[in-house]
Amino acid sequence: MNSKDLLARDYKSNIQNLLQTKLELRNKLSPEEVNSILNPEITDEAQLSCVIKFRELLADKVMESHSNQDLLRFLKARNFNLDQTVSMYDEMLEIRSKFGLVEPDFLLSHTPLEAFMNHYPFGLLGKCKEGYPIVYDFPGRVDVKGFALAISDDEFAKQILWNLESLLLMMENKSLSEGKLVDKWTVIVDVRELSFDLFSKSQMTRNAKIQRLFDIGYPERVHKLIVVNLSPLFDIGYKLFRPFIPEATREKIVVTKNTGELLNYVDADQLPVVYGGTLVDSNGDPECKEWISLGSKVNPNLYKYNLIQSDTSMRHVQITPRNHHEIEIWADQNDVIKYKFCTDSKLVRFGVFILSSQGKKDKVWNVPRKSIGVEKQIVEGSVEVGRSDNFVFYFENKWLKTVNISVAIEVCQSNADDS
């Protein structure tokens, strides 16, 4: 079981093959055999009683694909508190509705993002000693700026969901072929090359949203989370991100002092040479890059910011550290001034004000002067003029690094005389 199906270019064909394999495996077994593999009996009477009550409370909201074992995972994630678990399940359904997760249509209809599939560092290779597939994650190799420019938070979340649903499909096939339930995964997190970019407000917000998707949509799926190749920033990052990780998941985290410790959890023939195992890919690569992508810089042609640069109506300006840029424009009484702008990395302090008759800036702001969360995103708006005058659009760089902005301002003439 490896990530060729996720890394390959012909995604739709691979998903169709996985679905066809699922059908063939099911046809080889009786319905009773399939159920005994994918939904083994819950032997704990207290847990079974709670699952039955939970199913009754959900009534017709229960997903058809969710077995008693699936419902049990939700209950475990909320310590068998029925009210909290029902709320959690409702939130899960809202997430699936928002992102259009209708199995198997979602897997076939979603087009994986080129930026993600070509440049994001991840992999799926081998199994741990308990038989669960191993997912590889490399947070320090994520091109934070590139992905923020190329993929929105919702697009990123939908792509993660597609990967997870694909993984679940592979795991179901593995369960049916081996005759035993494989319903969890082990994660090896390689934290070398961590940078402060990962701890920016926007990236922390994105990571928190993704962690919420895991917590709500895929509870009790992590068997172990093994951290390797510690870097000096790991302690800082873990302290910042720890509040977003459910307690149950935190208890499964194993921090290793060296890669040799991985052999306590993974047999050598299931582990790449670079991590102390014996696995190499068909090219003899000790990092097994045929199955594990180490990531790369996102192709600038995939930046949404490039769409702004190609807009001939926009001017591009560099604002040096602790400096500002002003754009002065004349507008008549009933005109409307439309604007849009974007920065390449940092927030800017933005406002619009009117020049006084003496050429000095009025204290009264037409648009509230404030720092706007425009990091790598387009901000659009308009100003209803109300008087004929000179208006100044103000962009301030509070940072110690140069900020690049792209901005377009257009005066739309009033149609009042046409009436």
KAHUNOR-V494508 format. One record per pair of residues at least 12 apart in sequence whose ideal C-beta (glycine too) atoms are under 8 Angstrom apart, sorted by the first residue. I is the first residue (numbers start at 1). J is the second residue. If there is no record, write none. Layout:
BEGIN
I|J  I|J
END
This chain:
BEGIN
1|124  1|125  1|126  1|127  1|133  1|170  1|174  2|123  2|124  2|125  2|126  2|291  3|122  3|123  3|124  3|125  3|291  3|292  3|293  4|290  4|291  5|17  5|18  5|166  5|170  6|117  6|122  6|124  6|163  6|166  6|167  7|117  7|123  7|291  7|293  11|111  11|112  11|117  12|108  15|104  15|107  15|108  15|166  15|169  16|108  18|166  18|169  18|170  18|173  19|104  19|107  19|108  19|169  21|173  22|169  22|172  22|173  22|176  25|173  25|176  25|177  26|176  29|176  34|176  35|67  37|175  37|176  37|179  37|180  37|181  38|67  38|69  38|172  38|175  38|176  38|181  39|67  39|68  39|69  40|69  40|181  42|68  42|69  42|72  47|72  47|75  47|80  48|68  50|75  50|80  50|82  51|68  51|71  51|72  51|75  53|82  54|71  54|74  54|75  54|82  54|85  54|86  55|68  55|71  57|82  57|86  58|86  58|89  61|89  61|90  61|93  63|93  65|103  69|181  69|183  73|183  73|219  73|220  73|221  74|88  74|89  74|92  74|219  76|219  76|220  76|248  77|215  77|219  77|220  77|246  77|248  88|216  88|219  91|216  92|216  92|217  95|213  95|216  95|217  96|217  99|154  99|157  99|158  99|161  100|158  101|161  101|165  103|165  104|169  106|161  106|162  106|165  107|162  107|165  107|166  107|169  110|158  110|162  112|159  112|162  113|150  113|151  113|155  113|159  114|302  115|146  115|147  115|150  115|151  115|298  115|299  115|302  116|147  116|151  116|156  116|159  118|296  118|299  119|143  119|146  119|147  119|295  119|296  119|297  119|298  119|299  120|142  120|147  120|293  120|295  121|137  121|138  121|141  121|142  121|293  121|294  121|295  122|135  122|136  122|137  122|138  122|163  122|292  122|293  122|295  123|135  123|136  123|288  123|291  123|292  123|293  124|136  124|167  124|170  124|291  125|270  125|272  125|279  125|288  125|291  125|292  126|266  126|270  126|271  126|279  127|186  127|266  127|270  128|186  128|223  128|224  128|265  128|266  128|270  129|265  129|266  129|267  130|186  130|223  131|178  131|180  131|182  132|182  132|184  132|185  132|186  132|223  133|167  133|170  133|171  133|174  133|182  133|185  133|186  134|185  134|186  134|187  134|188  134|266  134|270  135|167  135|185  135|186  135|187  135|188  136|187  136|188  136|190  136|292  137|187  137|188  137|189  137|190  138|189  138|190  138|192  138|193  138|294  138|295  139|189  139|191  139|194  139|198  139|237  140|190  140|191  140|192  140|193  140|194  140|195  140|198  140|231  141|193  141|294  141|295  142|198  142|295  143|295  143|296  143|297  143|298  144|195  144|197  144|198  144|200  144|203  145|197  145|345  145|376  146|297  146|298  146|300  146|303  147|298  148|202  148|203  148|206  148|375  148|376  149|298  149|303  149|304  149|305  149|344  149|376  150|298  150|302  150|303  150|304  153|205  153|206  153|209  156|206  156|210  157|209  157|210  157|213  160|210  160|213  161|213  161|217  164|217  164|218  167|185  171|183  171|185  183|221  184|220  184|221  184|222  184|223  185|221  185|222  185|223  186|222  186|223  186|224  186|225  186|226  186|265  186|266  187|222  187|224  187|225  187|226  188|226  188|228  188|262  188|275  189|225  189|226  189|227  189|228  190|228  190|229  191|227  191|228  191|229  191|230  191|231  191|234  191|237  192|229  192|231  193|231  194|231  194|232  194|233  194|234  194|237  195|233  196|233  198|233  198|237  199|236  199|237  199|240  202|373  202|375  202|376  204|240  204|241  207|241  207|244  208|244  211|241  211|244  211|245  212|244  215|246  215|249  220|248  222|249  222|252  223|252  224|252  224|253  224|254  224|265  225|249  225|252  225|253  225|254  226|253  226|254  226|256  226|262  226|265  227|253  227|254  227|255  227|256  228|256  228|259  228|262  228|275  229|259  230|255  230|256  230|257  259|274  259|275  259|276  260|276  262|275  262|276  262|277  263|276  263|277  272|286  272|287  272|288  272|292  273|286  273|287  274|286  274|287  274|288  304|376  304|378  305|342  305|344  305|376  305|406  308|342  308|378  308|406  309|406  311|406  311|408  313|408  313|410  314|340  314|406  314|407  314|408  315|406  315|407  315|408  316|404  316|405  316|406  317|395  317|404  317|405  317|406  317|407  318|402  318|403  318|404  319|348  319|395  319|396  319|397  319|402  319|403  319|404  319|405  320|397  320|402  321|397  321|399  321|400  321|401  321|402  322|397  322|398  322|399  322|400  323|396  323|397  324|349  324|394  324|395  324|396  324|397  325|394  325|395  325|397  325|405  326|392  326|393  326|394  326|395  327|392  327|393  327|407  327|409  328|355  328|390  328|391  328|392  329|390  329|391  329|392  329|393  329|409  329|411  330|388  330|389  330|390  330|391  330|411  331|385  331|388  331|389  331|391  331|411  332|385  332|388  332|413  332|414  333|385  333|386  333|387  333|388  333|414  334|385  334|414  334|416  335|385  335|411  335|412  335|413  335|414  336|382  336|383  336|384  336|385  336|411  336|412  336|414  337|352  337|382  337|383  337|385  337|391  337|409  337|410  337|411  337|412  338|380  338|381  338|382  338|409  338|410  338|412  339|352  339|380  339|381  339|382  339|383  339|393  339|407  339|408  339|409  339|410  340|378  340|379  340|380  340|381  340|407  340|408  341|374  341|378  341|379  341|395  341|405  341|406  341|407  341|408  342|374  342|376  342|377  342|378  342|379  342|405  342|406  342|407  343|374  343|375  343|376  343|403  343|404  343|405  344|376  344|403  344|404  344|405  345|375  345|376  345|401  345|403  345|404  346|375  346|397  346|399  346|401  346|403  347|371  347|372  347|373  347|374  347|375  348|371  348|372  348|374  348|395  348|396  348|397  348|398  348|403  348|405  349|369  349|370  349|371  349|372  349|394  349|395  349|396  349|398  350|367  350|369  350|370  350|371  350|372  350|374  350|379  350|393  350|394  350|395  350|396  351|365  351|367  351|368  351|369  351|370  351|393  351|394  352|365  352|366  352|367  352|383  352|391  352|392  352|393  352|394  353|365  353|366  353|369  353|391  353|392  353|394  354|366  354|387  354|389  354|390  354|391  354|392  355|389  355|390  355|391  355|392  361|392  366|383  366|391  367|381  367|383  369|394  371|398  393|407  393|409  395|407
END
